[in-house]
Amino acid sequence: MIRIRPFLHPLRSYSTEVTTSSPTLLSILPSKRTLNKLLFDNDSRLPYKKMIPVLNSIYSNLDNPDDILLPSYVKSYDLMTFKNVLTTVRSTTGTIHPRLVLLENELIEQAAELGDNDAITILAFETIEKKLKGDKDITKEDFNSANELIKQLTDIKHPLVFKMGGDLAYKRGFHDQAHDYWIKFIELENDTIMASHVYCNLGLFYFNKPELSQAKYYFEKGIKFGEVDNFTIKAHYYLGQLYVEVDPRIAKYHWEISASRGLKDAFQSLGFLELNMFQNYDKSLEWFRLGVEAANDVACLIGQFDCYWKLNNKVKAFDILTKLTELRAKIAKVKKNINMPDDIKQSMLMNKQLLTTFFTTRNYEIQELNTTNII
């Protein structure tokens, strides 16, 4: 059994918050019915009535992990199952409670101390990532220990080490190396939810090359073996892009799934699909409205303008034109702020390009609106 060094705890965060001020565990967990379903979906060995005492034991000692006493019936893989349940709750609800995140992390820590290889893999990679980012709390000894653990896990061909190795390589720009690690993972584990995530990653890898037939193959595999989560939602979105020229109705099917789960890019795609392909202007307007409400999407504002023009609703078209004109002036003014974060600068540059294209390509419509009496 691979053992983790006792001082290698990159996920453990000691809170300064007084524990008694924290909400009770049951008050921040989903209903018993929901948790029972998630336990079933994750093939949990332990039922709800045995899970809650374990979680309570850890939750009540998050600020003092050395005081955690686990029931004798708990195995390391039970803790990882509970961690996966909490992760599913977080990803499907879109809500992040700080204490539940700490609970997730401590479940990994406790499982690693009991010798769970998945947990050890997670901690080892977390240590390496923190060191690569310049975290001074990670010592050279910690870093070397983490690398040694990963070598041992690689030697025994533990699947997760290849998945996480691929993820880290991709983050650092080594995309071909990431691909090779992910392929090794699915050779070892090809029909699980985690495999679904890797299939989706491979789909994106090939989409960006672009090798679109391979991208389609892996996105479809990701959906086949996955659940409704961020990975499969994005797989549906990319499949929509792959099908839009070939079969717009299939593209619409995939984008509607993504939109139903709140993927903002899908609103814009559906809006322009309904506008340009199906000439369904009312439906198109609805998608564009959702895009504006969800993300202040400039492309969706432009789409609204095009819809109102097609519907000969010049009053509404002029209203949108006014908003776009004001937005262009605002961007020109704010652009002078040199202290703006890079991500905001990039977003503003993209919006500026969209607006420049709009005012250039809709010159006739804009002149018509500006020279017509709009009541």
Phi, psi and omega in degrees: 000135176283131181246140179269141177297139187297338183267000182272087184229068185290341182268347186281125182234117182274117185276147174270357181287140177289127187302323184296342180274352181284150177293156176294153183300313183296334181286343181246001175266156174294179181294160177302320180299316179296316181294322177300319179295317180293323176297319178296314181298330181265013178054044182293135176287327184257140179279177181306315186294339176262339178289315187301315177300324179295311180297320179297320180300320180283315184300320183286350180235027181300328181274351179221071186302332180294342181270359182289128176238116182267144175302151184294338183279355186275133174253163182299321182289337173297318180296321179290327175296316179297321177299317180295324177298313180295323177297319179297318178302315182295317185284327183276330180270340181072016180246143180235111174262124186306321182289327177289327176295317176298322178295316176304311182298319182289328174300320177295315180302313182294320179295321179296319180294336176270003174093016180286124185292326175298315181296318179297320178300313181300314182294321181296314180291325177297320178298314181295316180298318180296320179295318180295334178274359176092017180293115184285348177286342179269114182279168176299324179295318176301314183298315180295320178297317179298318179295323178293320177298317180295322177298316179296318180294325177293319181299325179269006178055049176286123189306315187299331182296328179283324177296312182288328174297319176296317180300315181293317179299319181295317179301325184269008174090004179266074191291321179294321177295320177300315179305314182296320178296316181296321177298319177298323179298310185288343171291332180265330185211106190239004185221033181245173176298322178294323175298323176303317179297320180291319176302317180295321176297318178294324176301316179293321178304312182285329177299321183281347184293313353262134169238089197288330178293321176292320178301313179301315180302312184285324176298318180293323175295320179300317179292321182300317186260359185259180173247180179283099179216185184300328182290310183288329177298317178289327176299317176300319181297314181292325175298323175301318178295324180289331184265348192300325179274334185273311181212092184303332181290324175290321176301316179300318178303310183293318181292326178294325176296314179298316181295323181295338178258013171087013177288113191296323181299333182291330180299313179298314182298316179294322179300312181287330176296312179295324182290308190268329185265318185253352181052034178263084191290324179294316178294320178301315179301321181296317179294318179296322179298317179297321179295321178292317181292322185281326189216014185048043186291117181294320179299325178289325174298316178297320177298320177299318178302312182298320179297312182296325177294317178297325180277000181060030176264084187288334177296309180294321179299319179293323177300315180293320178301319178298316179297318181293323178295316179295322180294320178299318179294321180295318179296318179299325181284314184289333182303336182288348180282103185284347182269012182289138176302151186299321182294324178289321177301316181295318179297318180293324178296318178297316179295322178298318180295319177298316181292321177299315178297318180300308185290339177278317187271346178250031184301317181297311182298319181295317178297320179300314181292322182286341181251004180252142176288111179263119181258000000 
